[in-house]
Amino acid sequence: MTHSIYFFLGFALLLHFVSCTQVGYDRIGGSQNNTNIVGDQSVPVEKPEYKVVYRKSNLEALSIGRNRIEIQELMGEPDGKSLDGGNGYLWDYRRPVLDEATGEIYGWSLISFKFLKGLCAYVNIRLEQPPPEVLQEKNSNKIFNF
């Protein structure tokens, strides 16, 4: 009986120490590394400056009832187009949006326009900041100008 208790305690301790090691995974490729999981914080990421910033309230108020041509003139070519359950179309955009409630610009906001019978029926805006990878690429290459 005592041998089985010692065996169980030894196995539990071994399992505890083996399972408590932290291993980070790269996003691309899925390889393992034992570096700092939080990332390199020595490189400051600048807040980007945007050429065009859309106001959240303006997008909601001015696009309802507009046709697809008018929305495309306002926003440009959509980043994604899809059918919405067979009764309408969805157009998706990633654009910077100013939230008037907080005064903050969300540079990677998802704006979805739903069209029913050829007219914009509603706008869904999900406020999001760009992922760190996009900010680093934008700051290093300066190729994206929203």
trRosetta pair geometry for C-beta under 8 A, 3 or more apart (Angstrom, degrees):
i j d omega theta_ij theta_ji phi_ij phi_ji
1 4 6.0 -58 -155 34 32 108
1 5 6.8 30 150 -18 65 104
2 5 5.6 -51 -150 34 39 112
2 6 6.4 37 153 -16 68 104
3 6 5.8 -54 -147 40 32 109
3 7 6.2 35 153 -20 65 108
4 7 5.5 -50 -142 39 33 115
4 8 6.2 36 155 -21 64 105
5 8 5.7 -54 -147 37 29 111
5 9 6.3 27 155 -15 65 107
6 9 5.8 -54 -142 40 30 108
6 10 6.1 31 157 -18 64 109
7 10 5.8 -57 -146 39 27 111
7 11 6.2 26 156 -18 63 109
8 11 5.7 -56 -145 38 28 110
8 12 6.2 29 155 -20 65 107
9 12 5.7 -53 -144 36 31 112
9 13 6.4 30 157 -17 65 105
10 13 5.9 -54 -147 37 30 109
10 14 6.3 30 155 -18 64 108
11 14 5.7 -55 -146 38 31 113
11 15 6.2 31 155 -19 65 107
12 15 5.7 -55 -146 38 29 111
12 16 6.3 33 153 -24 63 106
13 16 5.6 -52 -147 33 31 114
13 17 6.5 21 160 -11 65 107
14 17 6.3 -61 -147 40 28 102
14 18 6.1 20 160 -13 65 114
15 18 6.0 -61 -140 42 27 107
15 19 5.9 12 167 -9 65 117
16 19 6.4 -68 -141 42 20 100
16 20 6.3 15 164 -22 60 117
17 20 6.2 -59 -140 31 26 110
18 21 7.0 -47 -175 1 34 107
22 34 8.0 117 93 -142 69 71
22 37 6.1 -74 154 -40 127 135
23 32 5.2 -19 176 -155 120 112
23 33 7.6 142 -169 67 74 31
23 34 6.3 -50 -120 -93 69 69
24 32 7.4 129 76 -159 47 60
24 33 5.5 -33 74 71 96 81
24 34 7.1 146 24 -111 87 19
24 35 6.2 -66 43 61 137 69
24 36 7.6 26 -28 104 153 23
24 37 4.3 -177 -83 -105 118 77
25 30 5.9 -13 -173 -150 114 53
25 31 7.3 156 -151 78 67 30
25 32 6.2 -42 -99 -101 67 56
25 33 7.7 143 -106 23 21 75
26 29 5.4 5 90 60 126 98
26 30 6.6 -111 67 -56 81 8
26 31 5.3 16 22 52 120 77
26 33 6.5 67 -45 -1 92 115
27 133 7.5 -95 60 -59 156 145
36 39 6.7 -110 106 -2 101 10
36 40 7.4 121 67 -71 125 49
38 41 6.7 -14 122 -39 115 114
39 132 7.3 36 177 122 171 167
40 43 5.6 38 121 12 110 103
43 136 7.8 52 121 -117 134 111
45 132 6.6 -112 -77 -141 163 85
45 135 5.0 51 -171 131 128 132
45 136 6.5 -73 -112 -73 110 72
45 139 6.6 -154 -148 -20 70 155
46 135 7.9 -176 61 179 57 105
46 139 5.6 134 38 -113 103 128
48 107 5.9 89 58 -125 119 159
48 130 7.4 37 7 14 135 143
48 135 6.7 -138 -35 -130 111 84
48 138 5.9 -18 -92 124 135 142
48 139 7.4 -126 -83 -69 90 82
48 146 7.9 71 133 28 134 111
50 53 5.1 105 91 -65 130 90
50 96 4.3 -66 -105 17 170 163
50 105 6.8 -158 16 170 132 145
50 107 6.4 -172 -59 -121 129 97
50 146 4.7 -33 -140 84 99 102
51 145 5.6 48 -16 165 125 93
51 146 6.2 -173 33 100 84 43
52 95 7.5 -47 102 -163 103 111
52 96 7.2 150 96 52 59 106
52 146 6.3 -109 51 145 81 71
53 96 4.8 -61 -115 110 76 113
53 97 7.1 144 -172 -114 76 15
53 98 5.2 68 153 -35 117 103
53 105 5.7 -61 -137 -129 135 122
54 58 6.6 -136 -176 74 77 112
54 59 5.3 58 158 -58 124 115
54 95 5.7 42 8 126 124 130
54 96 6.9 145 20 90 75 59
54 97 5.2 -34 74 -108 90 71
54 98 7.0 -165 89 15 37 80
54 111 7.5 8 75 -70 153 154
55 58 4.0 76 71 9 103 111
55 59 6.8 -173 86 -13 53 82
55 97 7.4 96 -143 -162 10 72
55 98 5.1 -34 -105 63 60 107
55 100 6.5 38 -159 -50 101 107
56 59 6.0 -56 -152 32 30 110
56 60 6.6 22 155 -13 64 108
56 97 5.4 75 -72 172 81 115
56 98 6.6 -127 -14 82 82 54
56 99 5.5 34 -17 -107 140 54
56 100 6.4 -130 42 -1 104 87
56 125 5.7 -179 -138 101 94 165
56 127 7.6 -33 -90 -73 132 112
57 60 5.8 -59 -150 40 33 109
57 61 5.9 19 159 -11 69 115
57 100 5.9 -14 -10 2 117 138
58 61 6.0 -63 -136 45 28 102
58 62 5.4 1 177 0 69 121
59 62 6.8 -62 -122 46 16 94
59 63 5.9 -4 -177 -5 56 126
59 97 7.1 -45 -10 -126 146 115
59 111 6.4 -94 -172 -138 152 131
59 123 5.7 -165 140 156 95 159
59 125 6.3 99 90 -69 142 135
60 63 7.1 -70 -133 36 11 98
60 64 7.1 16 170 -28 52 108
60 123 5.2 -148 -107 62 59 127
60 125 7.2 -88 -61 -9 97 126
61 64 7.1 -61 -159 16 21 106
62 66 7.5 25 144 -33 63 134
62 74 7.7 163 119 -128 119 155
63 66 5.3 -79 -158 25 51 125
63 71 6.0 64 -147 -104 108 98
63 74 7.1 -143 -96 72 100 163
63 113 6.4 -100 158 -116 139 117
63 120 5.0 -68 151 119 86 165
63 123 5.4 80 74 -59 131 134
64 120 5.7 -127 -119 104 30 102
64 121 7.3 14 -140 -178 81 15
64 122 6.8 12 -106 -101 100 39
64 123 6.9 -105 -62 -11 80 101
65 119 5.7 -15 -149 -179 34 124
65 120 6.4 -38 22 61 21 86
66 70 4.1 -114 -176 87 112 132
66 71 5.5 136 109 -52 121 82
66 74 7.7 27 145 -7 165 138
66 119 6.8 144 72 -154 22 77
66 120 5.0 12 55 13 75 122
67 70 5.3 96 56 11 68 101
67 71 7.3 -132 103 -3 35 91
67 118 5.7 -12 -130 156 96 89
67 119 5.8 -57 -87 -100 60 62
67 120 7.5 -151 -88 -16 13 82
68 71 5.6 -55 -146 39 35 111
68 72 6.1 34 156 -19 68 107
68 89 7.6 5 -90 79 129 145
68 91 7.5 135 -134 -36 96 145
68 115 6.0 0 -70 -99 98 156
68 118 6.9 -91 -10 -162 99 64
68 120 7.9 141 -75 -55 52 85
69 72 5.8 -56 -147 39 29 110
69 73 6.4 32 152 -20 64 104
70 73 5.6 -51 -147 34 33 112
70 74 6.4 30 153 -17 64 107
71 74 5.6 -58 -149 39 33 111
71 75 5.8 -11 167 16 70 114
71 91 6.9 129 127 63 140 154
71 113 5.7 110 -156 -166 153 174
71 120 6.0 123 -64 -61 132 130
72 75 6.5 -70 -124 56 26 83
72 76 6.9 -34 -169 145 61 7
72 77 6.8 29 -150 -89 100 40
72 78 7.4 -75 -104 -29 86 84
75 78 7.2 39 109 -82 124 67
75 93 5.5 -90 177 -82 132 159
75 95 7.1 -105 -149 -47 98 152
75 111 7.5 -144 -130 96 143 140
75 113 8.0 -162 6 -25 159 138
76 93 7.7 113 63 -123 90 125
78 81 5.5 104 86 -62 137 84
78 91 4.0 -111 -102 -166 152 100
78 92 6.1 97 -176 56 108 44
78 93 5.8 -97 -134 -68 68 81
78 113 8.0 -114 -101 35 128 112
79 92 5.5 -70 68 103 92 83
79 93 5.5 127 6 -118 103 39
79 94 5.5 28 -20 5 165 88
80 90 7.8 -8 112 114 94 95
80 91 7.3 155 85 -159 56 44
80 92 4.0 -1 57 51 103 115
81 89 6.8 -16 -166 -174 90 107
81 90 7.2 156 -156 85 43 59
81 91 5.6 -11 -104 -105 74 70
81 92 7.6 -151 -67 20 32 78
82 89 7.4 151 82 -160 37 62
82 90 4.9 -13 64 59 86 105
82 92 7.6 23 9 -10 103 110
83 86 6.3 39 161 -74 122 35
83 88 7.5 139 -163 84 59 40
83 89 6.4 -50 -109 -106 47 57
83 90 7.4 61 144 14 3 88
84 87 6.6 -61 92 62 86 67
84 88 4.5 -21 55 75 117 89
84 89 6.5 165 2 -120 98 4
84 90 4.8 106 -58 -35 109 103
84 114 5.9 3 -18 -134 168 104
85 88 7.4 22 54 35 83 81
87 116 6.7 4 143 -120 88 97
88 114 5.4 44 135 -179 142 90
88 115 5.5 171 -170 81 95 52
88 116 4.5 -50 -99 -83 120 69
88 121 6.8 -65 -130 13 151 135
89 114 7.3 159 81 -154 47 49
89 115 4.4 -6 56 52 96 109
90 112 5.6 -15 -165 -168 104 105
90 113 7.1 150 -155 76 50 50
90 114 5.6 -20 -98 -99 73 70
90 115 7.7 -163 -73 17 27 78
91 112 7.1 155 78 -154 45 53
91 113 4.6 -8 56 55 99 102
91 115 7.2 47 -7 -16 103 111
92 110 6.4 -23 -160 -165 103 91
92 111 7.1 144 -156 78 50 51
92 112 5.2 -16 -99 -100 75 78
93 110 7.5 147 76 -157 48 44
93 111 4.5 -18 62 61 100 102
93 112 7.8 -173 23 -74 69 36
93 113 7.8 38 -2 -8 106 99
94 108 5.8 -17 -168 -160 106 62
94 109 7.1 153 -152 72 53 41
94 110 6.3 -24 -96 -96 69 58
94 111 7.7 176 -84 18 20 81
95 109 6.1 -40 72 64 59 92
95 111 5.8 -17 33 3 108 128
95 146 6.5 154 -142 -165 62 125
96 105 5.5 11 -178 178 109 106
96 106 6.8 167 -151 85 59 44
96 107 4.5 -18 -102 -123 95 54
96 108 7.7 7 -86 -38 60 31
96 109 6.8 99 -137 14 20 103
96 146 5.4 122 -9 120 108 143
97 105 7.2 162 81 -154 32 61
97 106 5.3 -15 61 60 84 95
97 109 4.0 -27 12 25 118 162
97 111 6.9 140 -62 -64 132 112
97 125 6.1 155 -147 -168 171 128
97 127 6.2 -116 76 -108 122 84
98 103 7.6 -17 -171 -154 95 32
98 104 7.6 171 -147 91 58 31
98 105 5.2 -32 -93 -98 70 75
98 106 7.9 171 -89 18 21 71
99 102 4.9 24 99 37 116 97
99 103 7.3 -48 84 5 72 16
99 104 5.6 0 47 60 105 77
99 105 7.8 -178 12 -92 73 25
99 106 6.3 51 -22 -10 108 110
99 127 5.7 8 -60 -106 127 152
100 103 7.1 28 -155 -74 31 50
106 109 4.6 84 106 -59 111 104
106 127 4.0 146 -2 -166 173 87
106 128 5.8 104 175 52 118 24
106 129 5.8 -99 -146 -70 74 58
107 129 6.1 43 39 -143 87 56
107 130 5.0 -40 94 -24 112 100
107 146 7.1 153 -161 39 89 156
108 128 4.7 -65 90 103 91 95
108 129 5.8 51 27 151 108 17
108 130 4.0 140 -46 -77 127 57
108 131 7.2 91 -93 -11 176 61
108 134 7.0 103 -90 77 135 156
109 125 6.1 7 170 -172 124 89
109 126 6.4 169 -162 84 73 51
109 127 5.1 -29 -110 -119 109 44
109 128 5.5 150 -98 33 44 71
110 124 8.0 -12 113 111 91 90
110 125 7.4 159 85 -155 55 42
110 126 4.4 2 55 54 102 106
110 128 6.3 36 -9 12 87 125
111 123 6.8 -16 -168 -170 88 102
111 124 7.6 157 -157 83 41 52
111 125 5.3 -4 -108 -108 73 79
112 123 7.1 153 80 -160 53 51
112 124 4.4 -8 59 59 105 99
112 125 7.7 -163 25 -73 68 37
112 126 7.8 35 -4 -2 104 98
113 120 5.3 -55 -169 -128 108 110
113 123 5.7 -18 -102 -106 66 78
114 120 7.1 104 72 -156 47 61
114 121 5.1 -53 101 56 96 99
114 122 5.2 8 46 56 113 78
114 123 7.7 -158 17 -79 76 32
114 124 7.3 52 -20 -6 106 101
115 118 6.4 -13 175 -151 113 11
115 119 6.4 160 -150 78 79 20
115 120 5.7 -47 -94 -90 71 46
115 121 6.6 138 -133 -2 19 88
116 119 6.7 -31 68 63 62 73
116 121 4.2 38 14 -46 109 136
120 123 6.9 17 173 -58 121 88
130 134 4.3 -112 178 83 114 125
130 135 5.1 138 98 -53 122 86
130 138 7.3 4 148 -3 167 141
131 134 5.0 93 59 6 78 101
131 135 7.3 -147 96 -4 40 88
132 135 5.5 -57 -147 39 37 112
132 136 6.1 35 158 -19 71 106
133 136 6.0 -55 -148 37 29 109
133 137 6.3 25 155 -15 64 109
134 137 5.8 -56 -146 40 31 109
134 138 6.0 32 155 -21 66 109
134 144 7.8 -2 -179 12 93 165
135 138 5.7 -55 -142 38 29 111
135 139 6.1 24 159 -15 65 109
136 139 5.9 -56 -143 40 28 107
136 140 6.1 18 160 -13 64 112
137 140 6.0 -61 -141 42 28 104
137 141 5.8 -6 172 9 67 117
137 144 7.8 66 109 -4 95 122
138 141 6.7 -68 -127 52 19 88
138 142 7.2 69 175 -90 54 31
138 143 7.5 -118 -126 47 55 65
138 144 4.8 -59 -117 46 100 118
139 142 7.5 14 -161 -63 19 69
141 144 7.6 70 85 -2 108 78
142 145 7.9 30 176 -60 67 93
